[in-house]
Amino acid sequence: MGFGSYDESEQKDQNVETNEDDGVTAHENDHDGEVDFDSDASTDELLDKLSDIKDTS
């Protein structure tokens, strides 16, 4: 079973020069803190809305 043809010369010398300073830091945008959300809706209203959302998906 073949996976198609390829040029073996493309498989040679696959050394890639990289600079670690150009990479992405995984924890660069971590945030510690709190989120406050004010709503005029009651807990029951919010739960009803959540139920409606779950029913439609």
N, C-alpha and C positions, 0 to 999 in steps of 0.2 A: 504494500500500500504506500503510495507516494504522497508527498506533501507539496508537489510542484517542484519545478527546477529552480536552481539558484546558482549564482556564480560564486564558486569557492573562494575566489580572490577577494570577495567582499568580507569574508570571514577572518581575514588576516589583520593583524595590527589594530586591534580594537581598543588600544589604550586611549583613554580620554583624560585630558588634563582638567582638573577641577580646582576651584578655589573655595575652601570651606567658608570663607567670609561672605560668599555670594549666596549661601544656602539660607533656608528658612529655619528659624529657631522655633521649636514646637511650643515653647512656653512664653513666647514673645508677647502674646496678648492675653495672658491670664489675668483675671481680675478677682480680687477678694473684696467682698462687700455685701451690701444688702440691696434688695430691690423692693420698693414700696409701690403699691398700686391702689389708688383710691377709686372707688366705684359707688354710685348711688344705688346700685342693685343689691337686693338682699341675698343672703346665702341661698335661699330657696329659689329665687329667680335665676341665680347663676347655675344652680344644679339643674333646673329645668332647661336652660339654654344648652348646657353640656349634654343633657339627654337628647335634645333635638339634634345636636350636631352628630352624636353617635348614631342616631337613627338614620340620618341621611347618608352616612358613609358606608 
